[in-house]
Amino acid sequence: MASKDTNLSSLYAELNKQGQNGEYDRALKTANRILGISQDEEAAIHCKVICYMQLSKFNDALQLIVKNPKITTKLEFERAYCLYRMNQVPEALKIVESIQNPSLKIKELKAQILYRLEKYEDCFAVYRDIIKNTTDDYEDERETNLSAVIVNLVNNDSSVEVPSLREHTYELTYNAACQLVAQGKDGDKVILAEAEKKLKTAERMCRELLEEDGMTEDEIEDELGIIKIQLGYCLQLQGRDKEAQTLYTNVLKTKPNDIALLAVASNNLVTLNKDQNVFDSKKRMKSATHDGLEHKLTLAQRRNIAYNQCLLALFTNQGEQCQQLCNKLIKDYPELISNATLVKAMQLSKEGKAKEAAKLLAECMNGENQLSMKLACVQLLLSQDEKKEAIKILENFSDKERSLPGIVSALVTLHMAENNRERASEILKDAVNYYKKNKENTGNLGTLWRQAADFHLRGGEVTVAAASLEELLAASPSDTKTLAQLVIAYAQFDPVKAQQLSKRLPPLDHLTENMDVDALESSNWVIGSKVVKGKVEPSPGKPPSSDAAQKKNKKRKRKGKLPKNYDANVDPDPERWLPRHERSGFRKKRDRRNRDAAMKGTQGAAMGASDQFDITKMATTKPSPNPRQSPAVETSGPRQQQRKVQQKKKKKGGKW
């Protein structure tokens, strides 16, 4: 018995030493040796569970706890942590919430579980309680986690009042920048510019800290990846797409180990590509939809990636795949049913099935998305020139929707296209009466009254137009333009009333008191600057001269140019206008390649013909009395000579 106790003591001492040195594989073997001696050693079982957890063998640790029910209640933290790491988060939360008087480590685990479940308000309350009631060396880590919770609260538009935190570490500075990005995601450039500064500061602080710790450049770049991705997103929100694309690409080139970071960067690149560079987008989308990301990304991130995948299938004309992805999107995220239906309708429209697409949209017209679905349906019908069907949908709107300025404008335009002026006039009257009755949106009321008046004036319905202008004038009695239009309308059917209203118009003196009449008369804005001629001002003291005006209007004739060496005493050459080869003095140059046949051949071949060129053997002839006189030869003029034109032969495979 003494030897057994001695062995256990030595083994426990060895186990303790191995645990302090982090030698968990050896410690696991030592714990097994202890349990081989005594199976009821709870301390050895506990140490074995811890060794499994340190070696990331959470399933083995959980099974060991279940096999020993005696110590299960003592290892609630370990059991909950194993479930948390095995992504069985709801089960882990149940265990943590069932513990009475939880310790500090139980509270921190609960906060982590709530964060994973995206219950940010509850998580914020737990962290605030921990920070308030705890003082130790882990304050910075807890404050960093709290700042991450605050970012998500702001991103979800939570009503929880969030505190201001310090920014003395790069993690806190980064989270503060993320909070600003969440606040400015609607395009507030001032907030986004401040977030950009903080992100660059966090990047600099992180690099300096890691360089002091002696990390390599690759390790530093891997740690900076998340900051650069967030900076790229901030730039993308500001419309600086090229800079954002460069940041995303550079991070992906470093091949970070975090698959969530890869997915976010790849998805953001796909959104920048849109319908361009679709092959690159397909490659990026594979990284964004990698297996195992369901536990690494938030619900909003997974939802956005799934929706972008549907859009990519639409842009790449993958009709069947697009329909399948949209159906899956509706199944996984029912809140995106309207977005998925719109994508499906667009795909059907691209395939020439506009009526099927309109029917699909009509089936999805419910709740808050009813108006957008109806307008999309109208757009599809109009693209197929189905005006009557589009009018039916627009006229089935509620009174409030049908009185919206855009809807009124569309209905009036469509009815005019169908030559139904009466119905277009009724649409305008109904809209104005609606706003008049409900006493709301007076700005639109004035706009509609004026548009209705202009419409009826153009159509010759001056009585209806006058009634509209009367209502508009009652709303704004000092509107001179409306009063003038009303006077013009009444002048066509009630001159007496027009005369009475004209007295309310301001006198002409008030209208022209700040106007220079001479400047208006002399300006060229009426007939155009090109038509107006410059006014000739006579010199002072001299009457305008008509001869001078005539001389000024005469165009100066330009002298012709004479050739160089021109001599007026010598008659010009009569053949000066003829081509050179047609002139009488033209002599064609001899081509050495086409010599006379008699001159060709080897030496001695033409000896018999040499006599005719021997001057001693030539026949004597009587010279003519005038050596310059040549025998008369009848020749035709240079214009009558037929010019020889050599036709070029076309070569095979060549040009003319």
Order of alpha helices (4+ residues) and beta strands (2+ residues): alpha-alpha-alpha-alpha-alpha-alpha-alpha-alpha-alpha-alpha-alpha-alpha-alpha-alpha-alpha-alpha-alpha-alpha-alpha-alpha-alpha-alpha-alpha-alpha-alpha-alpha-alpha-alpha-alpha-alpha-alpha
